[in-house]
Amino acid sequence: MTLVNAYAATSASEPLAPTKIERRDVGPHDVLIEVKYAGICHSDIHTVRGEWGPVQYPLAPGHEIVGFVTETGSDVTRHQVGDRVGVGCMVNSCRECVHCLQGEEQYCLQGNIPTYGGLDRDGTITQGGYSTHIVVNEDFVLRVPESLDFASAAPLLCAGITTYSPLKRWGAGPGKKVAVVGMGGLGHMAVQIAHALGAEVTVLSQTLSKKEDGLRLGADHYFATSDPETFERLAGSFDLIVNTVSASIDISAYLMLLSLNGTLVNVGAPAEPLPVKATALITGRRSFAGSLIGGIRETQEMLDFCAEHGVTAETELISADQINEAYERVMASQVRYRFVIDAATLA
């Protein structure tokens, strides 16, 4: 075991603080990564505050990680020392179930092992990217294309794949009308990706305060959901709606914006239930679905797609001692659009 510097939560109510965490020795199929940047995801906040269930503390969150390979195990073939790499929301799976064999490890029937807060194969609790180093099995490490800005690439490992996967799965592209609910960390990625795929993109945000950004990033239209006329005007308009907000909204009202056979996909994960009126589904043969990140193969596809199309996250770089302030600003929707921690400030 090796001790490395990190920022971790010690309880659901206390601020994160500097500490040291253990990293396992590099095994035959492992790579040691020196973390350069780690994004702050809303999921980090939900988790460390115990909003998604019990947590074993101390816990260092972070699953939007980029860095350099500094050591490889004896049997590693995928990566070499010096490679630009990334780690997303999971660090292992059973590798044997039907979903894993299909390249959809996120839906592993035995449960994938999340990058932090999960029970690892050796019985320890996984610790995430708010740290100077991390050890990960080579199969769960992604290649980060040279053309992607390194700091801005970090959020792609969660926000990017979380929105890319459903947009691809439900056929966003030329001739399709796609709406994105929310213009935050996930939403601003969904707008760019849907636009790059060739869809006609509409942003549905509570206010018009980010309209200029939305149009700049690729949206064709932008509407305020606080205006009741929006729902009347856009009824039956969209083939696909991607809901990115991690708060309770009136799902039935948004379902009525779908055209016949349209689908609303939820990628935000609020702690509260999202009730749905049956009539909102059956009157237009509409579907309400969910989507969870993507498999390793699809995540690499997303990184390559973003590099090819110049899609990247808009970020604000912070030092480790600004993490707690950043959490509060995320909760107040005061970031455009993703905080990224400079891991050098943990040293």
Secondary structure by P-SEA (a helix, b strand, c coil): cbbbbbbbbcccccccccbbbbbccccccbbbbcccbbbbcaaaaaaaacccccccccbbbbcbbbbbbccccccccccccccccccccccccccccccccccccccccccccccccccccccbbbbcccccccccccccbbbbccccccccccccccaaaaaaaaaaaacccccbbbbbccccaaaaaaaaaaaaaccbbbbbcccccaaaaaaaacccbbbbcccccccccccccccbbbbccccccaaaaaaaacccbbbbbbcbbbcbbbbbbccccccccbbbbccccccaaaaaaaaaaaaaaccccbbbbbcccaaaaaaaaaaacccccbbbbcccccc
